């Protein structure tokens, strides 16, 4: 197989886009549309999305590359489960999801979603891929997934510090008219979660605090600092009112300070 020339100008662009280039991006480097068709016929490049191609030398496109290609093809943003996967909240689904703003004749763009509102606050770039923000992703998914799935994704987003709880709540309230079902579902999940979930370093700490609240009826503090015999310790979860020098204190780690 002949090597596909990759001038530096398009090499850098392709690197930013997971080895993908649009038909138009190929052209300034001397790859006319006619030449691109011949390269497609010879298997030197492949089309991974409408009007988006990549060199065969780059290897098979993984799910991230396919997501980037779909966003390029429709000039949109990865959304739904694919956006959630980019943030590490779920496993990547088989098919990319892309959203565009209405008024762009979205019906002719293929299987893409459209929305009336996609403010700058709702847009982000994840690993070089345009995607809906963590808050917008959760709000959009809230009306499509089960309560347990939404709670798990929301908890992960808070623990990983992808979004602050107040920011998430505020955006859900702002989008109640646009996404009434999703906004209500997400607000219900936020109300049910332990108030210090966002302070947890991992899911185990968050689950432990929630368990203490459910079974003991008291609020546990996450990563709570306590002084014992003049030395500072940090408890993964603790109920300050129940701590005493003689109390059993599991999961205590010597503090650095």
C-alpha positions, 0 to 999 in steps of 0.5 A: 500500500502506498504511503499517504503523504501527510504534510505538516500542516494537516499532520498537526490538524489530524493529531488534534482530531484523533487522526481525522480530517474533513474533505475540506481540510485535506484540500489545502494540502493538495488532496483534491476531492478527485484525488481523495476518491482515488485514495479511497478506492485504493484503500489509502484513506477510509471514510469514518463519517460523512465527509470525514476521512483518515489515513489507513496508516493511522489504524482502525478508528476507536470509539473516541476517534469515531466520536470525533469524526461524527462531531466533525461531520455534523459540526456538532457536539458529542452528547448523550451516552457518548459524552458521558463515556468521554467523561468516564461516567459510563462505558462507550455505547456502540453508536456516536451521538451528536447534537446540533442547534436547530435552524440548521436543517438538522433533519438532513444531517442524518441521525443527529439530535437537535436542540433549541438551546446550546449555550456556551456554558453547555459546551466543552472540549474533552480530549480534543472532542467537542462535547456537551458539558458534564452538567448538560450531559447529565440533564439531557440523559436524566430523562432517558435513563433509570433513576439508579443509572442517573444517580450513579453517573451523577455521583461519579461526576461529583466525586471526580470534580467534573462539576460542582453540585451547586453548578449542576443544580443551578443549570438544571433549574435553568433548563427546566423549561427545555428539559422538564423531565430531565431537570426534575429527575436530576434535581430529585437525585441531587436532593437524595444524594449525601450533601458531601458526596462531592468531597469524597475521593472515591465511590466507597467514601460516598457510599459509606457516608450514605449508609451511615445516614440511612441506617444510623439516621445521622449525617456523616462528614467525608474526609473529616479531620480530627485531633487525637492525643495532639495528633491530627488524623483524617477519617474517610467518614466520621460523625463528629458528635460520636467521636471520643478519645475512647471510641473505635475509629476505623479508617483513620490515617495520620495527617500530614499536618 
